[in-house]
């Protein structure tokens, strides 16, 4: 994986909108094999627990889905939100403090779009224990775990999301209420 592709995508993600222009996202590139293995173990434990919540055909389908690029993706990024950032001077957070976390999530979305521009695929692994991941990566205490992203060149290209392709769920038109 050419390093400039990830660096360029991260640079574009840094232009994401954020509450009060706080830019609270913190990207951690996970390269150390031992740390990657620890995150993988967290995934395996959490995935097994998630599988236990399904029965019958849904359990069989869940077991067949490729839910993590943890084993194959060359780039692993953990995304955190600095919950104590002073940047932005608190603008827009008095009544909605969760806007910091939303801002970090938007940076993940922007990174995803940027990765696609460069021909990269990205998976957001949410079947993890956030406390374990934070401990494994030894990040500062005020950082809240937002996402674990696996990035690489896709094995195949599709226009539709994998979960739709495998009939996990289908596209829903947005619900719009008129008031």
C-alpha positions in Angstrom: 0.0 0.0 0.0 1.6 3.3 -1.0 1.9 5.4 2.1 0.9 8.6 0.3 -2.6 7.2 -0.4 -3.4 6.9 3.3 -1.6 10.2 4.1 -3.6 12.0 1.4 -6.9 10.4 2.6 -6.2 11.4 6.2 -5.3 14.9 5.1 -8.7 15.2 3.3 -10.4 13.7 6.4 -8.9 16.5 8.5 -11.0 19.0 6.5 -14.2 17.4 7.9 -16.7 19.8 9.5 -16.6 19.8 13.3 -18.5 21.6 16.1 -16.8 24.9 16.8 -14.1 23.8 14.4 -12.8 21.7 17.3 -11.3 19.0 15.1 -11.5 16.4 18.0 -10.6 13.3 15.9 -7.4 11.5 16.8 -6.1 8.9 14.4 -3.9 6.0 15.6 -2.3 3.9 13.0 -2.1 0.4 14.4 1.0 -1.3 12.9 2.4 -3.3 15.8 1.6 -7.0 15.3 1.0 -7.6 19.0 -1.5 -4.7 19.2 -3.2 -5.9 16.0 -3.5 -9.4 17.5 -5.0 -8.0 20.7 -7.6 -6.1 18.7 -8.3 -9.2 16.6 -8.8 -11.2 19.8 -11.3 -8.6 21.1 -13.1 -8.9 17.7 -13.3 -12.7 17.9 -14.7 -12.6 21.5 -17.2 -10.0 20.7 -18.2 -11.6 17.4 -18.8 -14.9 19.1 -21.0 -13.2 21.7 -22.9 -11.4 18.8 -23.5 -14.6 17.0 -25.1 -16.1 20.1 -27.9 -13.4 19.7 -29.1 -14.8 16.4 -30.9 -18.1 15.7 -31.6 -20.2 12.7 -31.1 -18.8 9.2 -30.0 -15.4 10.6 -27.3 -17.1 12.7 -26.1 -19.0 9.6 -26.0 -15.9 7.5 -24.2 -13.9 10.3 -21.6 -16.7 10.5 -20.9 -16.5 6.7 -20.6 -12.7 6.5 -17.1 -11.2 6.2 -17.4 -8.8 9.0 -13.8 -7.7 9.5 -10.8 -6.9 7.4 -8.7 -7.3 10.4 -6.9 -10.3 8.9 -6.4 -8.9 5.4 -6.3 -5.1 5.4 -2.8 -3.6 5.4 -3.8 -0.4 7.2 -5.6 -0.4 10.5 -6.6 3.0 12.0 -8.3 3.5 15.3 -10.2 6.8 15.6 -10.7 8.5 18.9 -12.4 11.7 20.0 -10.5 13.9 22.3 -13.3 14.7 24.8 -11.2 17.4 26.6 -10.0 19.3 23.5 -9.8 23.0 24.1 -9.9 23.7 20.4 -13.1 25.5 19.4 -13.5 26.9 22.9 -16.6 24.8 23.5 -18.6 26.5 20.8 -21.8 24.5 20.0 -21.3 22.0 22.9 -23.2 23.6 25.8 -26.5 22.0 25.0 -25.2 19.2 22.9 -21.8 17.9 24.2 -22.1 14.8 22.0 -21.3 17.0 19.0 -17.6 16.2 19.6 -18.2 12.5 19.0 -20.5 13.3 16.0 -17.6 15.4 14.6 -15.2 12.5 14.9 -17.8 10.2 13.2 -18.0 12.7 10.3 -14.2 12.6 10.0 -14.5 8.8 9.6 -17.1 9.3 6.9 -14.9 11.8 5.1 -12.0 9.4 5.3 -14.2 6.7 3.8 -15.1 8.9 0.9 -11.5 9.9 0.4 -10.3 6.3 0.5 -12.8 5.4 -2.2 -11.5 8.3 -4.4 -8.1 6.6 -4.2 -9.5 3.2 -5.0 -9.3 1.9 -1.5 -11.9 0.0 0.4 -12.6 0.6 4.1 -14.4 -1.4 6.7 -15.6 0.0 10.0 -15.2 -2.7 12.6 -17.7 -2.1 15.4 -17.7 -5.6 16.9 -15.0 -4.7 19.5 -14.8 -3.9 23.2 -14.0 -0.2 23.3 -12.3 -0.5 26.7 -10.0 -3.3 25.5 -9.1 -1.4 22.4 -8.3 1.8 24.3 -6.2 -0.1 26.8 -4.4 -2.0 24.0 -3.5 1.2 22.1 -2.5 3.1 25.3 -4.0 6.4 24.3 -4.6 9.4 26.6 -7.5 9.0 29.1 -9.7 11.7 27.7 -9.8 10.0 24.3 -13.0 8.1 23.5 -12.9 5.2 21.1 -15.1 5.9 18.0 -14.0 3.5 15.3 -11.6 0.8 14.1 -11.1 1.1 10.4 -9.5 -1.5 8.1 -8.2 0.0 4.8 -6.8 -1.7 1.7 -7.4 -2.4 -1.9 -10.7 -4.3 -2.3 -10.7 -7.9 -3.6 -13.7 -7.1 -5.7 -15.8 -4.1 -6.5 -19.5 -3.8 -6.0 -22.0 -1.0 -6.3 -24.2 -2.3 -3.5 -23.2 -2.8 0.2 -22.1 -6.3 1.2 -24.9 -6.6 3.8 -27.5 -5.8 1.2 -25.9 -8.2 -1.3 -26.2 -11.0 1.2 -29.8 -10.1 2.2 -28.9 -9.0 5.8 -31.0 -5.9 5.2 -32.3 -4.0 2.2 -32.1 -0.3 1.3 -34.7 1.8 3.0 -35.9 5.1 1.6 -35.5 7.9 4.2 -38.4 8.6 6.5 -39.2 12.3 6.2 -41.8 13.9 8.4 -43.6 17.0 7.4 -44.5 19.4 10.2 
